Amino acid sequence: MENLSAPENSQIMSYKDWALTVFISSLPLIGFIMLLVWAFGDEANIHKKNWAKGTLLIAVIGFILIMFFLFMFGGLAMLGAMNS
């Protein structure tokens, strides 16, 4: 007889699982490492895997925007200081 239950990595996560996931991901260095493990590892729940990929995408976009504004306004401030 076939096993009709969902695979282990596609089970619905409880609110406790999500609370622990968000807490771990908020830790400074460990959180970033765990996001990479969850996003690209084979053992993570599929929902957690997709959430981690989305979180990393938002982090990369935010980093790019911060660097853009830092170079734009930091460079302009440096030019203004050199002309004074």
Contact map, one row per residue, 1 for C-alpha under 8 A:
111000000000000000000000000000000000000000000000000000000000000000000000000000000000
111100000000000000000000000000000000000000000000000000000000000000000000000000000000
111110000000000000000000000000000000000000000000000000000000000000000000000000000000
011111000000000000000000000000000000000000000000000000000000000000000000000000000000
001111100000000000000000000000000000000000000000000000000000000000000000000000000000
000111110110000000000000000000000000000000000000000000000000000000000000000000000000
000011111110000000000000000000000000000000000000000000000000000000000000000000000000
000001111110000000000000000000000000000000001000000000000000000000000000000000000000
000000111110000000000000000000000000000000111100000000000000000000000000000000000000
000001111111000000000000000000000000000000001110000000000000000000000000000000000000
000001111111100000000000000000000000000000001000000000000000000000000000000000000000
000000000111110000000000000000000000000000000010000000000000000000000000000000000000
000000000011111111000000000000000000000000000010000000000000000000000000000000000000
000000000001111111000000000000000000000000000000000000000000000000000000000000000000
000000000000111111100000000000000000000000000000000000000000000000000000000000000000
000000000000111111110000000000000000000000000000000000000000000000000000000000000000
000000000000111111111000000000000000000000000000000000000000000000000000000000000000
000000000000111111111100000000000000000000000000000000000000000000000000000000000000
000000000000001111111110000000000000000000000000000000000000000000000000000000000000
000000000000000111111111000000000000000000000000000000000000000000000000000000000000
000000000000000011111111100000000000000000000000000000000000000000000000000000000000
000000000000000001111111110000000000000000000000000000000000000000000000000000000000
000000000000000000111111111000000000000000000000000000000000000000000000000000000000
000000000000000000011111111001100100000000000000000000000000000000000000000000000000
000000000000000000001111111101110110000000000000000000000000000000000000000000000000
000000000000000000000111111100100000000000000000000000000000000000000000000000000000
000000000000000000000011111111110000000000000000000000000000000000000000000000000000
000000000000000000000000111111110000000000000000000000000000000000000000000000000000
000000000000000000000000001111111000000000000000000000000000000000000000000000000000
000000000000000000000001101111111100000000000000000000000000000000000000000000000000
000000000000000000000001111111111110000000000000000000000000000000000000000000000000
000000000000000000000000101111111111000000000000000000000000000000000000000000000000
000000000000000000000000000011111111100000000000000000000000000000000000000000000000
000000000000000000000001100001111111110000000000000000000000000000000000000000000000
000000000000000000000000100000111111111000000000000110110000000000000000000000000000
000000000000000000000000000000011111111110000000000100010000000000000000000000000000
000000000000000000000000000000001111111110000000000000000000000000000000000000000000
000000000000000000000000000000000111111110110001100100000000000000000000000000000000
000000000000000000000000000000000011111110010001111110000000000000000000000000000000
000000000000000000000000000000000001111111000000100000000000000000000000000000000000
000000000000000000000000000000000001111111110000000000000000000000000000000000000000
000000000000000000000000000000000000000111110000000000000000000000000000000000000000
000000001000000000000000000000000000010011111000000000000000000000000000000000000000
000000001000000000000000000000000000011011111101100000000000000000000000000000000000
000000011110000000000000000000000000000000111111100000000000000000000000000000000000
000000001100000000000000000000000000000000011111110000000000000000000000000000000000
000000000101100000000000000000000000000000001111111000000000000000000000000000000000
000000000000000000000000000000000000011000011111111100000000000000000000000000000000
000000000000000000000000000000000000011100011111111110000000000000000000000000000000
000000000000000000000000000000000000001000000111111111000000000000000000000000000000
000000000000000000000000000000000000001000000011111111100000000000000000000000000000
000000000000000000000000000000000011011000000001111111110000000000000000000000000000
000000000000000000000000000000000010001000000000111111111000000000000000000000000000
000000000000000000000000000000000000000000000000011111111100000000000000000000000000
000000000000000000000000000000000010000000000000001111111110000000000000000000000000
000000000000000000000000000000000011000000000000000111111111000000000000000000000000
000000000000000000000000000000000000000000000000000011111111100000000000000000000000
000000000000000000000000000000000000000000000000000001111111110000000000000000000000
000000000000000000000000000000000000000000000000000000111111111000000000000000000000
000000000000000000000000000000000000000000000000000000011111111100000000000000000000
000000000000000000000000000000000000000000000000000000001111111110000000000000000000
000000000000000000000000000000000000000000000000000000000111111111000000000000000000
000000000000000000000000000000000000000000000000000000000011111111100000000000000000
000000000000000000000000000000000000000000000000000000000001111111110000000000000000
000000000000000000000000000000000000000000000000000000000000111111111000000000000000
000000000000000000000000000000000000000000000000000000000000011111111100000000000000
000000000000000000000000000000000000000000000000000000000000001111111110000000000000
000000000000000000000000000000000000000000000000000000000000000111111111000000000000
000000000000000000000000000000000000000000000000000000000000000011111111110000000000
000000000000000000000000000000000000000000000000000000000000000001111111111000000000
000000000000000000000000000000000000000000000000000000000000000000111111111000000000
000000000000000000000000000000000000000000000000000000000000000000011111111100000000
000000000000000000000000000000000000000000000000000000000000000000001111111110000000
000000000000000000000000000000000000000000000000000000000000000000001111111111000000
000000000000000000000000000000000000000000000000000000000000000000000111111111100000
000000000000000000000000000000000000000000000000000000000000000000000001111111110000
000000000000000000000000000000000000000000000000000000000000000000000000111111111000
000000000000000000000000000000000000000000000000000000000000000000000000011111111100
000000000000000000000000000000000000000000000000000000000000000000000000001111111110
000000000000000000000000000000000000000000000000000000000000000000000000000111111111
000000000000000000000000000000000000000000000000000000000000000000000000000011111111
000000000000000000000000000000000000000000000000000000000000000000000000000001111111
000000000000000000000000000000000000000000000000000000000000000000000000000000111111
000000000000000000000000000000000000000000000000000000000000000000000000000000011111
